[in-house]
Amino acid sequence: MSKKIVLEFPVDLPDECLQDKQALQKGKEGIVLELLQKAEISQGKAAELLGIDRHTLFDLMAKYDIPVVSFSPEELQRQREVDKDEPWET
């Protein structure tokens, strides 16, 4: 099911501005990337919503300095302990 977001601006905008597909796409990207950064949606869902593949999403995330992987301090500490107990093979 599709959902619609309505944005209101305090000034009158020319109609052609409201039909600018590039501007509308940038607005959609901004909303989706904000939800992704707040961990409210997954990377897969973000890519799906934007109609792009995961590799393109990673490029977009890099452009806006959104980490591809993020751990809480507790998760990072647990991962360090696991890595310490299971050394990498060379």
C-alpha positions as CSV (number, residue, x, y, z in Angstrom):
1,M,0.0,0.0,0.0
2,S,1.3,3.4,-0.9
3,K,1.4,6.3,1.5
4,K,1.5,10.0,0.8
5,I,3.4,12.7,2.6
6,V,2.2,16.3,2.3
7,L,4.6,19.2,2.8
8,E,3.4,22.6,3.5
9,F,5.4,25.8,2.7
10,P,4.7,29.2,4.3
11,V,5.1,30.9,0.9
12,D,3.5,30.5,-2.5
13,L,5.6,28.5,-4.9
14,P,5.1,28.5,-8.7
15,D,3.3,25.4,-9.9
16,E,6.3,24.4,-12.0
17,C,8.4,24.1,-8.8
18,L,5.9,21.6,-7.5
19,Q,6.2,19.5,-10.6
20,D,10.0,19.4,-10.6
21,K,10.7,15.6,-10.7
22,Q,14.3,16.1,-9.6
23,A,13.3,18.2,-6.6
24,L,10.6,15.7,-5.6
25,Q,13.1,12.8,-5.9
26,K,15.6,14.7,-3.7
27,G,12.8,15.2,-1.1
28,K,11.9,11.5,-1.1
29,E,15.6,10.6,-0.8
30,G,15.9,13.0,2.2
31,I,13.0,11.4,4.0
32,V,14.1,7.9,3.3
33,L,17.7,8.5,4.3
34,E,16.6,10.2,7.5
35,L,14.5,7.2,8.4
36,L,17.4,4.9,7.6
37,Q,19.9,7.0,9.7
38,K,17.5,6.7,12.6
39,A,17.3,3.0,12.1
40,E,13.5,3.2,11.6
41,I,13.8,1.3,8.3
42,S,16.3,-1.3,7.0
43,Q,18.8,-0.7,4.1
44,G,16.8,-3.1,2.0
45,K,13.6,-1.2,2.6
46,A,15.3,2.1,1.9
47,A,16.6,0.8,-1.4
48,E,13.2,-0.6,-2.3
49,L,11.5,2.7,-1.4
50,L,14.0,4.6,-3.6
51,G,13.8,2.1,-6.4
52,I,17.5,1.5,-6.4
53,D,19.8,-1.5,-5.7
54,R,21.8,-1.9,-2.5
55,H,25.1,-0.9,-4.1
56,T,23.6,2.4,-5.3
57,L,22.1,2.9,-1.8
58,F,25.6,2.5,-0.3
59,D,26.9,5.2,-2.6
60,L,24.1,7.5,-1.6
61,M,24.7,6.7,2.1
62,A,28.4,7.5,1.6
63,K,27.5,10.8,-0.1
64,Y,25.6,11.9,3.0
65,D,28.0,10.3,5.6
66,I,25.5,7.7,6.7
67,P,27.4,4.6,8.1
68,V,26.7,1.3,6.3
69,V,27.2,-0.5,9.6
70,S,26.6,1.0,13.0
71,F,26.9,-0.7,16.4
72,S,25.8,0.6,19.8
73,P,28.7,0.8,22.3
74,E,27.5,-2.4,23.9
75,E,27.3,-4.3,20.6
76,L,30.7,-3.1,19.6
77,Q,32.2,-4.3,22.9
78,R,30.5,-7.7,22.5
79,Q,31.9,-8.0,18.9
80,R,35.4,-7.1,20.1
81,E,35.2,-9.9,22.7
82,V,34.0,-12.4,20.0
83,D,36.8,-11.3,17.7
84,K,39.4,-11.7,20.5
85,D,38.2,-15.3,21.1
86,E,38.1,-16.2,17.5
87,P,41.2,-14.9,15.7
88,W,41.2,-14.4,12.0
89,E,42.8,-17.1,9.9
90,T,45.7,-16.1,7.8
